[in-house]
Amino acid sequence: MYLSDSEQKLTREEMASFNALFDNLLPPSFQDFYLENNGGYPLNNEDGNFFMLGGFNPIKYGELPIEQLYNDLTKCFGELRKMVPFAHDEGGNCFLLSLKEGDSFGEVFVFLMDEKELVTVADSFDEFIEELFS
């Protein structure tokens, strides 16, 4: 699957460096997705999508890469540590991939900014992508 307006393509070395920031816990499917599409917007999204997803945040490149977003979020909301902010919805809420012990590995949450609440949206990144593009 392809996204429009992706940032500069990542090298395997850049992905390995990014994964190291998260103790090398990123699921292979997440890494493969980002090696193919470094952020961007779902194609043919005129009718919206299941999650009201606005777009995927890029790694390393662009105006607001995941690394910066992660630092900003965890500064304000310590409970979001070990959760990777990889996408956003049309209302400004953030989708997070959990790498926390106690959560299902790779579980996906949406952080509702106004309510300061985490809500589970998928049991894995694979399930999230499958729902999004089906």
C-alpha positions in Angstrom: 0.0 0.0 0.0 1.2 3.4 -0.8 0.7 6.8 0.8 0.8 10.2 -0.9 3.3 12.9 0.2 5.7 10.6 2.1 8.9 12.1 3.3 12.4 11.0 2.3 12.7 7.2 2.1 14.4 5.7 5.1 17.5 3.5 4.9 17.8 0.3 6.9 20.4 2.0 9.0 18.1 4.9 9.8 15.3 2.4 10.7 17.7 0.5 12.9 18.7 3.8 14.7 15.0 4.6 15.2 14.3 1.1 16.5 17.2 1.5 19.0 15.4 4.5 20.5 12.7 2.1 21.5 14.9 -0.7 22.8 14.6 -2.6 19.4 11.0 -3.5 20.2 9.3 -2.2 17.0 7.3 -4.9 15.3 8.7 -6.0 11.9 5.5 -5.1 10.2 5.8 -1.5 11.5 9.4 -1.3 10.3 8.5 -2.7 6.9 5.6 -0.2 6.6 7.9 2.7 7.3 10.7 1.5 5.0 8.1 1.5 2.2 6.2 4.7 3.3 7.9 7.3 5.5 4.7 9.0 6.7 2.1 10.4 4.4 -1.6 10.3 3.7 -3.9 7.4 2.6 -4.6 7.5 -1.1 -8.3 7.8 -2.2 -9.3 9.1 1.2 -12.1 11.5 0.0 -14.7 9.4 1.7 -12.7 9.1 4.9 -11.6 5.9 6.5 -12.5 3.6 9.4 -10.3 5.5 12.0 -10.8 9.0 10.5 -7.1 8.9 10.1 -5.6 12.1 8.8 -2.1 10.8 8.1 1.0 9.0 9.3 3.9 10.9 10.9 7.3 10.5 9.3 10.5 9.2 11.0 13.5 11.6 11.0 12.3 13.9 8.2 9.6 16.5 7.8 8.2 19.2 10.0 7.1 17.0 12.8 8.9 13.7 12.9 8.0 10.9 15.3 11.1 11.5 17.4 10.1 15.2 18.1 6.5 14.3 18.6 7.4 11.5 21.1 9.6 14.0 23.1 6.9 16.6 23.1 4.1 14.2 24.2 6.1 12.4 26.9 7.2 15.7 28.4 3.5 16.6 28.9 2.1 13.1 29.4 4.6 10.8 31.1 2.2 7.9 30.8 2.9 7.9 27.0 6.5 6.7 27.4 7.2 3.6 25.4 4.3 4.4 23.1 5.2 5.5 19.5 3.1 8.3 18.1 2.9 7.2 14.4 -0.3 8.8 13.1 -3.0 11.4 13.8 -6.7 11.6 13.1 -8.6 14.5 11.5 -9.4 15.9 15.0 -5.8 16.1 16.1 -5.8 13.0 18.2 -2.7 10.8 18.2 -2.4 7.1 17.3 0.2 5.3 19.4 1.9 1.9 19.1 2.4 0.5 22.6 5.7 -1.1 23.5 4.8 -1.2 27.2 4.9 -4.3 29.3 1.4 -5.1 30.3 -0.2 -4.1 27.0 -0.5 -6.6 24.2 2.7 -6.3 22.2 2.2 -3.7 19.5 -1.3 -2.8 20.6 -2.6 0.4 18.9 -4.3 3.2 20.9 -5.7 6.6 20.1 -4.9 9.3 22.6 -7.9 11.6 22.8 -6.2 15.0 23.4 -9.2 16.8 24.9 -10.1 14.0 27.3 -6.4 13.0 28.0 -7.6 9.4 27.6 -6.1 6.3 25.9 -8.5 4.1 23.9 -7.6 0.8 22.3 -8.3 0.7 18.6 -6.5 -2.4 17.4 -4.7 -5.4 19.0 -1.7 -5.0 16.7 -0.2 -2.7 14.0 -1.1 -5.4 11.4 -4.8 -5.3 12.5 -4.8 -1.5 12.4 -3.4 -1.4 8.8 -5.8 -4.2 7.7 -8.8 -2.2 9.1 -7.6 1.0 7.6 -7.1 -0.2 4.1 -9.9 -2.8 3.8 
